[in-house]
Amino acid sequence: MMTKDERQSIINLIKREVVPAIGCTEPIAVALCVARATELLECTPEKISLQLSANILKNAMGVGIPGTGMIGLPIAIALGALIGKSEYQLEVLRDCTPEAVKQGKQFMDEGRITIALKENISEKLYIEVLCEAEGRQAEAIIATGHTNFIYLRKGDEVLTDMRTVTDGTSTSQSVNSSTEGDVPLTLRKVFDFATTAPIEEIDFILEARRLNKAAAEESFKMDYGHGLGRAIREPMETPVVGDSIFAHILAYTSGACDARMAGAMIPVMSNSGSGNQGISATMPVVIYAEETHRSEEQLVRALILSHLTVIYIKQSLGRLSALCGCVVAATGSSCGITYLMGGGYEQVSHAVKNMIANITGMICDGAKPSCAMKVTSGVATAVFSALLAMQQKCVTACEGIIDDDVDQCIRNLTRIGSQGMNETDRLVLDIMTNKTGRC
């Protein structure tokens, strides 16, 4: 039986990882880092120099920035300096106005921003910002987590330094990637917590339903991104997916992603630093629960199961990787749907194995409007995996990367994503930065 202290540790973990965000979290994290450095500088920077890890650069190149009608890093950087407030965390640009965008464009046109790839850094989530004005400097570094400041400097005064010094100098490129605050999880522990914790301790997760469903419904009113959610939802002369629970799951999930990737000024509930992961862990579970008339308690437990499964998988995968986050998030939602179908731990384990056997290896080629397509592929697989699991059908240890032990299956998945696909990551970035076709 889980103790109250153990439960509270898991609750704290969920509350830390499942948080509201406006816009794609990579460029928003860059804006956050710029905002903090600007606050330390205590005036508008004359010059901003950034050094970013390849994964941050990749995920920020083609995504819309909320409230701007623009894509890419420069406008996010300019707005971070002009109107960003670090206290807002991943909602750092929520005070954006048309006048601020106008000023941001002028800031960009004046050539004040320099962006470079950080060399000799193994950390995949790394943002280094140097702001300068009137002969003064301020510096901020975010690493390992989208809101995790590991270094802050105001002039000659170092306020925070959690970098790991490995070469005896103050310029080491290593960072402290401590997992302080993490809770050791297994799928069994995740399932037991989700299904037995007192409901009043975990019903805060319903805020994820409110935010992410609102984002989906907003997307149906406008033409965001590629409009996949609307295309699935709107009736056609010859119906393809039909008017079904399955179609509604796909429409609401992809719709919320459409709006977010296009830069809509709409908050979503993220998971492990990703809004798309938060959407994919939430909307399939919510729509299935609502359309099958499950109780609110069942929905709460299914959402906790989904989101905590994502957090568990990300503990060994890392924040950013060459593996598309929809693989992880859809695995969480498949667990939640399986639970709502009446499945127990055995069926949930089957669903996880079915997911890993199917879409492991889907690449991440940056945040962009077409992410809605990948999210929809992942969510469709989540439904199929749950259906098979409820019929006691499961990919076996005789097949591919699947093991009898479901936790070993998860480690196999994350090992491929965090180690095996590193060269894929480098190749994807090379392709993206050397294309002849540009926006």
C-alpha positions as CSV (number, residue, x, y, z in Angstrom):
1,M,0.0,0.0,0.0
2,M,1.4,3.4,-1.0
3,T,2.1,5.8,1.9
4,K,0.8,9.3,2.0
5,D,4.3,10.6,1.6
6,E,4.9,8.5,-1.5
7,R,1.6,9.7,-3.0
8,Q,2.5,13.3,-2.3
9,S,5.9,12.9,-4.0
10,I,4.1,11.6,-7.1
11,I,1.5,14.4,-7.0
12,N,4.3,17.0,-6.7
13,L,6.0,15.3,-9.7
14,I,2.8,15.5,-11.8
15,K,2.2,19.2,-10.8
16,R,5.8,20.0,-11.8
17,E,5.6,18.3,-15.2
18,V,2.0,19.1,-16.2
19,V,1.8,22.8,-16.5
20,P,0.1,25.4,-18.8
21,A,2.1,26.7,-21.8
22,I,1.4,29.2,-24.6
23,G,3.1,28.3,-27.8
24,C,5.7,25.6,-28.7
25,T,7.8,25.1,-25.6
26,E,11.3,25.3,-27.4
27,P,11.0,28.9,-28.7
28,I,9.0,29.8,-25.6
29,A,11.8,28.5,-23.4
30,V,14.2,30.6,-25.5
31,A,12.0,33.6,-24.9
32,L,11.9,32.8,-21.2
33,C,15.7,32.7,-21.1
34,V,15.9,36.1,-22.9
35,A,13.4,37.6,-20.6
36,R,15.3,36.6,-17.5
37,A,18.6,37.9,-18.9
38,T,16.9,41.1,-19.8
39,E,15.5,41.5,-16.3
40,L,19.0,41.1,-15.0
41,L,20.3,43.7,-17.4
42,E,17.6,46.1,-16.2
43,C,17.1,47.7,-19.6
44,T,16.3,46.8,-23.2
45,P,19.3,45.0,-24.7
46,E,21.2,46.6,-27.5
47,K,22.5,43.2,-28.5
48,I,21.4,39.6,-27.8
49,S,23.7,36.7,-28.5
50,L,22.3,33.1,-28.2
51,Q,23.9,29.7,-28.4
52,L,21.5,26.8,-28.6
53,S,21.7,23.0,-28.7
54,A,20.8,21.4,-32.0
55,N,17.5,20.0,-30.7
56,I,16.4,23.4,-29.5
57,L,17.3,24.9,-32.9
58,K,15.5,22.1,-34.7
59,N,12.3,22.5,-32.7
60,A,12.1,26.3,-33.1
61,M,12.7,26.7,-36.8
62,G,9.3,26.2,-38.3
63,V,6.7,26.8,-35.6
64,G,4.3,29.7,-35.1
65,I,4.9,32.2,-32.3
66,P,1.7,33.0,-30.4
67,G,0.1,36.3,-31.1
68,T,2.6,37.3,-33.9
69,G,1.5,35.6,-37.1
70,M,5.2,34.8,-37.6
71,I,7.3,31.7,-37.3
72,G,10.8,31.0,-35.9
73,L,13.1,32.2,-33.2
74,P,13.9,35.9,-34.0
75,I,10.5,37.2,-33.1
76,A,10.3,35.1,-30.0
77,I,13.7,36.4,-28.9
78,A,12.7,40.0,-29.6
79,L,9.4,39.7,-27.7
80,G,11.2,37.9,-24.8
81,A,13.4,41.0,-24.4
82,L,10.6,43.6,-24.9
83,I,7.5,42.2,-23.1
84,G,8.6,38.8,-21.6
85,K,8.1,38.2,-17.9
86,S,10.1,35.3,-16.5
87,E,7.6,34.9,-13.6
88,Y,5.1,33.7,-16.2
89,Q,7.3,30.7,-17.0
90,L,6.0,28.9,-20.2
91,E,3.4,31.6,-20.6
92,V,6.2,34.2,-20.8
93,L,4.7,35.9,-23.9
94,R,1.1,36.1,-22.7
95,D,1.2,40.0,-22.6
96,C,1.9,40.1,-26.3
97,T,0.1,42.9,-28.2
98,P,0.1,44.0,-31.9
99,E,2.2,47.0,-30.8
100,A,4.7,44.7,-29.2
101,V,4.9,42.6,-32.4
102,K,5.6,45.8,-34.4
103,Q,8.4,46.8,-32.0
104,G,9.7,43.2,-32.1
105,K,9.9,43.3,-35.9
106,Q,11.9,46.6,-35.7
107,F,14.2,45.0,-33.1
108,M,14.8,42.1,-35.5
109,D,15.4,44.5,-38.5
110,E,18.0,46.4,-36.5
111,G,20.2,43.3,-36.5
112,R,20.4,43.1,-32.7
113,I,20.0,39.3,-32.5
114,T,22.8,36.7,-33.2
115,I,21.9,32.9,-33.0
116,A,24.6,30.2,-33.1
117,L,24.7,26.4,-32.6
118,K,26.4,25.6,-29.3
119,E,29.5,23.4,-29.9
120,N,30.8,20.6,-27.7
121,I,27.6,20.2,-25.7
122,S,26.0,16.8,-25.0
123,E,22.9,18.2,-23.4
124,K,20.0,18.3,-25.9
125,L,18.1,21.0,-24.1
126,Y,20.5,23.9,-23.8
127,I,19.8,27.7,-24.2
128,E,22.5,30.3,-23.5
129,V,21.7,34.0,-23.7
130,L,24.0,37.0,-23.4
131,C,22.3,40.4,-23.3
132,E,24.4,43.6,-23.6
133,A,23.6,47.3,-23.3
134,E,25.4,50.5,-22.2
135,G,28.6,48.6,-21.5
136,R,26.8,46.1,-19.2
137,Q,26.1,42.4,-19.6
138,A,23.7,39.8,-18.2
139,E,23.7,36.1,-18.9
140,A,21.2,33.3,-18.4
141,I,21.4,29.6,-19.3
142,I,18.6,27.1,-19.3
143,A,19.4,23.4,-19.5
144,T,17.8,19.9,-18.9
145,G,14.4,21.4,-18.4
146,H,12.5,24.1,-20.3
147,T,12.3,26.4,-17.2
148,N,15.4,25.2,-15.4
149,F,17.9,28.0,-15.0
150,I,21.4,26.6,-14.3
151,Y,23.3,29.9,-14.6
152,L,22.5,33.5,-14.0
153,R,25.0,36.4,-14.2
154,K,24.5,40.1,-13.7
155,G,27.6,42.0,-14.7
156,D,30.5,40.4,-12.7
157,E,28.1,38.9,-10.1
158,V,27.2,35.3,-10.6
159,L,23.8,34.7,-9.0
160,T,23.4,31.0,-9.8
161,D,25.8,28.4,-11.2
162,M,24.8,24.8,-11.3
163,R,27.0,23.9,-14.2
164,T,29.2,20.9,-13.7
165,V,32.9,21.8,-13.8
166,T,34.8,19.0,-15.3
167,D,37.9,20.6,-16.6
168,G,38.9,22.9,-13.8
169,T,37.6,26.1,-15.5
170,S,34.5,28.2,-15.2
171,T,33.8,27.6,-18.9
172,S,33.0,23.9,-18.8
173,Q,30.4,22.9,-21.4
174,S,29.0,20.2,-19.1
175,V,25.8,21.0,-17.2
176,N,24.2,19.6,-14.1
177,S,21.5,17.3,-15.3
178,S,20.4,16.2,-11.8
179,T,17.1,14.5,-11.6
180,E,16.4,15.9,-8.1
181,G,12.7,15.7,-7.4
182,D,12.2,12.7,-9.7
183,V,10.3,9.8,-8.3
184,P,11.4,6.2,-9.3
185,L,8.5,4.8,-11.2
186,T,7.4,1.6,-12.7
187,L,4.2,1.0,-14.8
188,R,2.8,-1.0,-11.8
189,K,3.4,2.0,-9.5
190,V,1.9,4.4,-12.1
191,F,-1.2,2.2,-12.4
192,D,-1.6,1.7,-8.7
193,F,-1.3,5.4,-7.9
194,A,-3.8,6.4,-10.6
195,T,-6.4,3.8,-9.6
196,T,-6.2,4.1,-5.8
197,A,-5.1,7.6,-4.8
198,P,-7.9,9.6,-3.0
199,I,-9.8,11.4,-5.8
200,E,-9.6,14.7,-4.0
201,E,-5.8,14.6,-4.2
202,I,-5.7,14.1,-8.0
203,D,-8.7,15.9,-9.4
204,F,-6.5,18.9,-10.3
205,I,-5.8,17.1,-13.5
206,L,-9.2,18.2,-14.8
207,E,-7.6,21.5,-15.6
208,A,-5.9,19.7,-18.5
209,R,-9.3,18.8,-19.9
210,R,-10.5,22.4,-19.6
211,L,-7.4,24.0,-21.3
212,N,-6.8,21.4,-24.0
213,K,-10.5,21.0,-25.0
214,A,-10.9,24.8,-25.3
215,A,-7.8,24.9,-27.6
216,A,-9.4,22.2,-29.8
217,E,-12.7,23.9,-30.0
218,E,-11.0,27.2,-30.9
219,S,-9.2,25.5,-33.7
220,F,-12.5,24.4,-35.3
221,K,-13.5,28.1,-35.7
222,M,-10.4,29.2,-37.5
223,D,-8.1,27.9,-40.2
224,Y,-5.0,27.0,-38.2
225,G,-2.0,25.1,-39.7
226,H,-3.1,22.4,-42.1
227,G,-6.5,22.3,-40.6
228,L,-6.4,18.6,-40.0
229,G,-8.8,18.7,-37.0
230,R,-11.4,20.6,-39.1
231,A,-10.9,18.3,-42.1
232,I,-11.7,15.2,-39.9
233,R,-14.6,16.9,-38.1
234,E,-16.4,18.5,-41.0
235,P,-18.9,16.3,-42.9
236,M,-17.9,15.3,-46.4
237,E,-20.0,14.3,-49.3
238,T,-18.5,10.9,-49.0
239,P,-17.6,10.3,-45.3
240,V,-14.2,8.6,-44.8
241,V,-13.8,8.3,-41.0
242,G,-17.5,8.9,-40.2
243,D,-19.2,10.3,-37.2
244,S,-17.7,8.1,-34.5
245,I,-15.9,8.2,-31.2
246,F,-12.7,7.4,-33.1
247,A,-13.2,10.3,-35.5
248,H,-14.0,12.7,-32.6
249,I,-10.8,11.6,-30.8
250,L,-8.7,12.3,-33.8
251,A,-10.4,15.6,-34.6
252,Y,-10.1,17.1,-31.1
253,T,-6.5,16.0,-30.6
254,S,-5.3,17.2,-34.0
255,G,-7.3,20.3,-33.8
256,A,-5.7,21.4,-30.5
257,C,-2.3,20.7,-32.1
258,D,-3.2,22.7,-35.3
259,A,-3.9,25.8,-33.2
260,R,-0.8,25.4,-31.0
261,M,1.6,24.8,-33.8
262,A,0.2,27.7,-35.8
263,G,0.9,30.1,-32.9
264,A,-2.6,30.7,-31.5
265,M,-2.6,32.7,-28.4
266,I,-4.2,29.9,-26.5
267,P,-2.8,28.1,-23.4
268,V,-2.6,24.3,-23.4
269,M,-1.7,21.9,-20.6
270,S,1.8,20.5,-21.4
271,N,3.5,17.4,-20.2
272,S,7.2,17.1,-19.6
273,G,7.9,20.4,-21.4
274,S,5.7,19.6,-24.5
275,G,2.3,21.0,-25.3
276,N,1.7,18.4,-28.0
277,Q,2.5,15.7,-25.5
278,G,0.0,17.3,-23.0
279,I,-2.6,17.5,-25.7
280,S,-2.0,13.9,-26.9
281,A,-2.1,12.6,-23.3
282,T,-5.4,14.4,-22.6
283,M,-7.8,14.7,-25.5
284,P,-8.2,11.0,-26.5
285,V,-8.9,10.1,-22.9
286,V,-11.4,13.1,-22.4
287,I,-13.3,12.4,-25.6
288,Y,-13.6,8.7,-25.0
289,A,-14.7,9.3,-21.4
290,E,-17.3,11.9,-22.4
291,E,-18.8,9.9,-25.3
292,T,-19.0,6.7,-23.4
293,H,-20.5,8.5,-20.4
294,R,-17.8,7.5,-17.9
295,S,-18.0,9.1,-14.5
296,E,-15.8,12.1,-13.6
297,E,-13.8,10.0,-11.2
298,Q,-13.1,7.5,-13.9
299,L,-11.9,10.4,-16.1
300,V,-9.7,11.8,-13.4
301,R,-8.0,8.4,-12.9
302,A,-7.6,7.8,-16.6
303,L,-6.0,11.2,-17.1
304,I,-3.7,10.7,-14.2
305,L,-2.8,7.2,-15.6
306,S,-2.1,8.8,-19.1
307,H,-0.1,11.7,-17.9
308,L,2.0,9.8,-15.3
309,T,2.8,7.1,-17.9
310,V,4.2,9.9,-20.1
311,I,6.2,11.3,-17.3
312,Y,7.5,7.8,-16.4
313,I,8.7,7.1,-20.0
314,K,10.3,10.5,-20.3
315,Q,12.4,9.9,-17.2
316,S,14.6,7.6,-19.2
317,L,14.1,9.1,-22.7
318,G,14.9,12.7,-21.7
319,R,13.2,16.0,-22.6
320,L,14.3,16.1,-26.2
321,S,15.3,13.4,-28.6
322,A,15.1,12.2,-32.2
323,L,12.0,10.3,-31.2
324,C,8.7,12.1,-31.9
325,G,7.0,12.9,-28.6
326,C,3.7,11.6,-29.9
327,V,5.0,8.1,-29.5
328,V,5.3,8.6,-25.8
329,A,2.2,10.7,-25.3
330,A,0.0,8.4,-27.3
331,T,1.3,5.5,-25.2
332,G,0.0,7.3,-22.2
333,S,-3.4,7.9,-23.7
334,S,-3.7,4.3,-24.8
335,C,-3.3,3.3,-21.1
336,G,-6.0,5.8,-20.1
337,I,-8.4,4.6,-22.8
338,T,-7.7,1.0,-21.9
339,Y,-8.6,1.8,-18.2
340,L,-11.8,3.5,-19.3
341,M,-12.7,0.4,-21.4
342,G,-12.6,-1.6,-18.1
343,G,-9.0,-2.9,-18.4
344,G,-6.8,-3.7,-15.4
345,Y,-3.1,-3.6,-15.1
346,E,-2.6,-6.6,-17.4
347,Q,-4.6,-5.0,-20.2
348,V,-2.8,-1.6,-19.7
349,S,0.6,-3.5,-20.0
350,H,-0.7,-5.1,-23.2
351,A,-1.6,-1.7,-24.6
352,V,1.9,-0.3,-23.8
353,K,3.6,-3.3,-25.6
354,N,1.3,-2.9,-28.6
355,M,2.2,0.8,-28.9
356,I,6.0,0.2,-28.6
357,A,5.8,-2.6,-31.2
358,N,4.1,-0.3,-33.7
359,I,5.3,3.3,-33.8
360,T,8.8,3.2,-32.2
361,G,11.2,5.1,-34.4
362,M,9.0,7.9,-35.7
363,I,11.4,10.8,-36.1
364,C,11.1,14.3,-34.7
365,D,11.9,16.8,-37.4
366,G,11.1,19.9,-35.4
367,A,8.0,21.6,-34.2
368,K,5.8,22.7,-37.0
369,P,2.1,22.6,-38.3
370,S,2.5,19.1,-39.7
371,C,3.0,17.8,-36.1
372,A,-0.8,17.5,-36.1
373,M,-0.4,14.7,-38.6
374,K,2.1,12.8,-36.4
375,V,-0.1,13.3,-33.3
376,T,-3.1,11.9,-35.2
377,S,-1.1,8.8,-36.3
378,G,0.0,8.3,-32.7
379,V,-3.5,8.7,-31.3
380,A,-5.0,6.3,-33.9
381,T,-2.5,3.7,-32.9
382,A,-3.4,4.3,-29.2
383,V,-7.0,3.4,-29.9
384,F,-6.1,0.3,-31.9
385,S,-3.6,-0.8,-29.2
386,A,-6.3,-0.4,-26.5
387,L,-8.8,-2.4,-28.5
388,L,-6.4,-5.2,-29.0
389,A,-5.4,-5.2,-25.3
390,M,-9.0,-5.5,-24.3
391,Q,-9.2,-8.6,-26.4
392,Q,-6.2,-10.0,-24.6
393,K,-4.1,-9.6,-27.7
394,C,-0.6,-8.4,-27.2
395,V,2.7,-8.4,-29.2
396,T,4.9,-11.0,-27.7
397,A,8.5,-11.3,-26.7
398,C,9.1,-13.4,-29.8
399,E,8.6,-10.2,-31.9
400,G,11.1,-7.4,-32.4
401,I,12.0,-5.2,-29.4
402,I,9.2,-6.4,-27.2
403,D,10.1,-8.2,-23.9
404,D,8.0,-10.1,-21.4
405,D,8.6,-7.4,-18.9
406,V,6.7,-4.2,-19.8
407,D,9.2,-1.9,-18.0
408,Q,12.0,-3.5,-20.0
409,C,9.9,-2.8,-23.2
410,I,9.8,0.9,-22.1
411,R,13.5,0.9,-21.5
412,N,14.0,-0.6,-25.0
413,L,11.9,2.2,-26.5
414,T,13.8,5.0,-24.6
415,R,17.2,3.4,-25.4
416,I,16.4,3.6,-29.1
417,G,15.2,7.1,-28.8
418,S,18.0,8.5,-26.6
419,Q,20.9,6.5,-27.9
420,G,20.2,4.7,-31.1
421,M,18.7,7.7,-32.9
422,N,21.4,10.2,-32.1
423,E,22.9,10.0,-35.6
424,T,19.3,10.3,-37.0
425,D,19.0,13.6,-35.0
426,R,22.2,15.0,-36.6
427,L,21.1,14.0,-40.1
428,V,17.6,15.5,-39.6
429,L,19.1,18.8,-38.5
430,D,21.6,18.8,-41.4
431,I,18.7,18.2,-43.9
432,M,16.6,20.9,-42.3
433,T,19.3,23.5,-42.3
434,N,20.4,22.8,-45.9
435,K,17.1,22.6,-47.7
436,T,16.8,24.5,-51.0
437,G,13.1,25.1,-50.2
438,R,12.6,27.6,-47.4
439,C,9.7,29.4,-45.8
